[in-house]
Amino acid sequence: MYITEILREAEQITSDLNLPDIQSSIPSANFKLTRVGVTNVKKLIHVKRPNREEIITLVVTMDLFVDLPATQKGSHMSRNIEIAEEIVEQSITKPITDLESLCAKIAKKLLEKHQYATRAEVKAYADYFLERINPSGVKALEPYKLIAESRANDKGGLKKLIGVQVIGMTTCPCAMEITKKLGEYNKSLPSPTHNQRNISTLLIEVPENCQDIDADDLIEIVESSLSSPTYSLLKRKDEGKIVLDAHKKPKF
């Protein structure tokens, strides 16, 4: 809690000095801001899923926002960092169950600290790796991205979202049908078409107390929806196989 204690001590010192609070003053322009905050806050967290024994360590990038009423000139940004630091440090001794619950906890705390705010929003992103086997049978860790969001309001409302980002390959079914019409091809091979590297994002809302949705399952859903997965390591014969497999499963 070292950093948190420093922030609290600094806040106490400035309070004792009776420094002017410009953020709380009334602005000359009378309009509300729907989102103010800090972005790209990087923290190290520990995650322990209910169905697993191991603890996963993630480097998380967070964005933290609250709204700002027309009667308030500015937001106290240091509170966002203080809250994130306090809650993230707790995960060292007591690992969190999932990223979206971490976001929800921070969002609720933001509303407590920013008493003028009516809503808070927290987003988190983290690199994630799963072991995959390429067509040659070589094992490698392939990169994915975890996404989590939470939105809270002063009426007690709370939304949690969990998501993943997956890179894969898709082949165009439209161009494939056109090439079929333009010429006769070997019936044992699929008609040629163009392909592209695809970045697919799946984000779903979950109930507040839900811990049943696993990111690994979401990744499998997205990968099964692509024409073919991609791999970090490919030999020439591997390239040919994934191109052929992708042409057997054209997708938009």
C-alpha positions in Angstrom: 0.0 0.0 0.0 3.1 2.2 -0.2 1.9 4.4 -3.1 -1.6 4.7 -1.8 -0.2 5.9 1.6 1.9 8.5 -0.2 -1.1 9.8 -2.1 -3.2 10.0 1.0 -0.4 11.8 2.9 -0.1 14.3 0.0 -3.8 14.9 0.0 -3.7 15.5 3.8 -0.8 18.0 3.4 -2.6 19.9 0.7 -5.8 19.9 2.9 -3.8 21.3 5.8 -2.4 24.1 3.7 -5.9 25.1 2.6 -5.0 25.2 -1.1 -7.6 26.4 -3.5 -9.7 23.7 -5.1 -10.0 24.9 -8.7 -11.7 21.7 -9.9 -14.7 22.3 -7.5 -15.2 25.9 -8.6 -18.1 26.9 -10.9 -17.0 27.1 -14.6 -17.8 30.1 -16.8 -19.1 27.8 -19.5 -22.3 26.1 -18.3 -22.3 22.6 -19.9 -21.9 19.0 -18.8 -19.2 16.6 -19.9 -20.3 13.0 -20.3 -16.8 11.6 -19.9 -13.6 12.8 -18.2 -10.8 10.8 -16.8 -7.5 9.1 -17.4 -6.4 6.5 -20.0 -3.6 4.0 -20.5 -3.1 3.3 -16.8 -1.0 0.1 -16.7 -1.2 -2.2 -13.7 -0.1 -5.8 -12.8 -2.9 -8.0 -11.5 -3.4 -11.6 -10.4 -6.4 -13.6 -11.6 -7.6 -16.8 -10.1 -10.5 -18.4 -12.0 -12.9 -20.5 -9.9 -12.3 -23.6 -12.0 -8.5 -23.4 -12.1 -5.7 -24.0 -9.7 -3.1 -21.7 -11.2 -2.9 -17.9 -10.8 -2.7 -15.9 -14.0 -0.6 -12.7 -14.0 -1.7 -10.0 -16.4 -0.4 -6.6 -17.4 -3.7 -4.6 -17.7 -4.2 -1.3 -19.4 -7.2 0.6 -18.0 -9.2 3.7 -18.9 -11.2 5.3 -16.0 -14.0 7.9 -16.5 -16.7 9.7 -14.7 -19.1 12.4 -15.9 -18.7 16.0 -14.9 -21.7 18.3 -14.1 -22.1 21.8 -15.4 -21.5 23.1 -11.9 -18.1 21.6 -11.6 -15.0 23.1 -13.4 -12.9 20.0 -13.4 -12.5 16.4 -12.2 -10.1 15.3 -9.5 -8.0 12.9 -11.7 -5.7 11.8 -8.9 -8.6 10.0 -7.3 -8.9 7.7 -10.3 -5.3 6.6 -10.0 -5.6 6.3 -6.2 -8.6 4.0 -6.5 -7.0 1.9 -9.2 -3.9 1.5 -7.2 -5.7 0.5 -4.0 -7.9 -2.1 -5.7 -5.2 -3.6 -7.9 -2.9 -3.9 -4.9 -5.5 -6.0 -3.2 -5.3 -8.5 -6.0 -1.7 -9.3 -5.0 -2.9 -11.0 -1.7 -6.4 -11.9 -2.9 -6.4 -12.5 -6.7 -9.5 -11.3 -8.6 -11.8 -13.8 -10.3 -12.1 -11.9 -13.6 -11.3 -8.6 -15.3 -14.9 -7.4 -15.5 -15.4 -7.8 -11.8 -12.3 -5.7 -11.2 -13.7 -3.0 -13.5 -17.0 -3.1 -11.7 -15.3 -2.7 -8.3 -13.4 0.3 -9.5 -16.4 1.9 -11.2 -18.4 1.7 -7.9 -15.5 3.2 -6.0 -15.2 6.0 -8.6 -18.8 7.1 -7.8 -18.0 7.1 -4.1 -15.0 9.3 -4.5 -16.4 11.6 -7.1 -19.6 12.6 -5.3 -20.6 15.0 -8.1 -20.6 12.2 -10.7 -23.7 10.3 -11.8 -22.0 7.6 -13.8 -18.6 5.9 -14.0 -17.0 3.8 -16.7 -14.0 1.6 -16.6 -12.4 -0.3 -19.5 -9.5 -2.8 -19.2 -7.4 -4.6 -21.8 -4.8 -7.3 -21.4 -2.6 -9.4 -23.6 -3.3 -13.1 -23.2 -1.7 -16.3 -24.5 -3.0 -19.8 -25.2 -1.0 -22.8 -26.4 -1.9 -23.8 -30.0 -0.5 -26.5 -32.4 0.2 -25.5 -36.0 -0.4 -27.8 -38.9 3.1 -29.3 -38.5 2.3 -30.3 -34.9 4.6 -27.6 -33.4 3.3 -26.1 -30.1 3.5 -22.3 -29.6 1.8 -19.6 -27.5 -0.5 -17.6 -29.7 -1.5 -14.0 -28.6 -5.0 -12.8 -27.9 -6.5 -9.8 -26.2 -8.8 -9.8 -23.2 -11.4 -7.0 -22.9 -13.5 -6.0 -19.9 -15.8 -3.1 -19.2 -18.1 -1.9 -16.4 -20.5 1.0 -16.2 -22.1 2.2 -13.0 -24.5 4.9 -12.1 -25.7 6.7 -9.0 -29.0 4.9 -9.1 -27.3 1.6 -8.3 -27.3 0.4 -11.9 -24.3 -1.7 -13.0 -23.3 -3.3 -16.3 -20.4 -5.7 -16.8 -19.0 -6.8 -20.1 -16.4 -9.4 -21.0 -14.8 -9.8 -24.4 -11.9 -11.0 -26.5 -10.1 -10.0 -29.6 -8.9 -12.7 -32.0 -6.7 -12.5 -35.1 -7.5 -15.0 -37.8 -8.1 -15.5 -41.6 -11.2 -15.2 -43.7 -11.8 -16.1 -47.3 -14.5 -14.3 -49.3 -17.4 -16.5 -50.4 -18.7 -13.8 -52.8 -15.5 -13.8 -54.9 -15.4 -17.6 -54.7 -18.9 -17.9 -56.3 -17.8 -15.5 -59.1 -14.7 -17.6 -59.9 -16.9 -20.7 -60.2 -18.9 -19.0 -62.9 -15.9 -17.6 -64.7 -14.2 -21.0 -65.4 -14.1 -24.6 -64.7 -11.8 -25.7 -61.9 -10.6 -29.0 -60.5 -13.7 -30.2 -58.6 -11.5 -31.7 -55.9 -10.2 -28.2 -55.0 -12.3 -25.2 -53.9 -12.6 -22.3 -56.3 -10.0 -19.5 -55.7 -10.9 -16.3 -53.8 -9.2 -13.5 -52.0 -8.4 -13.7 -48.3 -7.7 -11.3 -45.5 -6.3 -11.0 -42.0 -9.2 -10.6 -39.7 -9.3 -9.0 -36.3 -12.6 -10.1 -34.6 -13.9 -8.7 -31.4 -16.6 -10.4 -29.3 -18.1 -8.5 -26.3 -21.0 -9.7 -24.2 -22.8 -8.3 -21.2 -23.0 -10.6 -18.1 -25.0 -10.3 -14.9 -23.2 -8.6 -11.9 -22.5 -11.8 -10.0 -21.7 -14.0 -13.0 -18.3 -15.7 -13.1 -19.3 -18.6 -15.4 -18.2 -17.0 -18.7 -14.6 -17.9 -19.5 -12.4 -16.0 -22.0 -11.0 -19.2 -23.4 -14.5 -20.3 -24.4 -15.1 -16.9 -26.2 -11.8 -17.3 -28.0 -12.9 -20.7 -29.2 -16.2 -19.3 -30.4 -14.5 -16.6 -32.4 -11.9 -18.9 -33.9 -14.5 -21.4 -35.0 -16.3 -18.5 -36.8 -13.2 -17.7 -38.9 -12.1 -19.5 -42.1 -8.9 -20.5 -40.4 -6.8 -19.5 -37.4 -3.4 -17.9 -37.9 -0.1 -19.0 -36.4 3.0 -17.2 -35.3 5.2 -19.9 -36.8 4.5 -21.4 -40.2 6.6 -23.5 -42.6 5.9 -23.6 -46.4 3.7 -26.7 -46.1 1.9 -25.1 -43.2 1.1 -22.0 -45.3 -0.4 -24.2 -48.1 -2.5 -26.1 -45.6 -4.1 -23.1 -43.9 -4.8 -21.4 -47.2 -6.5 -24.6 -48.5 -8.4 -25.1 -45.2 -9.6 -21.5 -45.3 -10.9 -21.9 -48.9 -12.9 -24.8 -47.7 -14.7 -22.6 -45.1 -15.4 -19.2 -46.8 -16.7 -16.5 -44.4 -17.4 -12.8 -44.6 
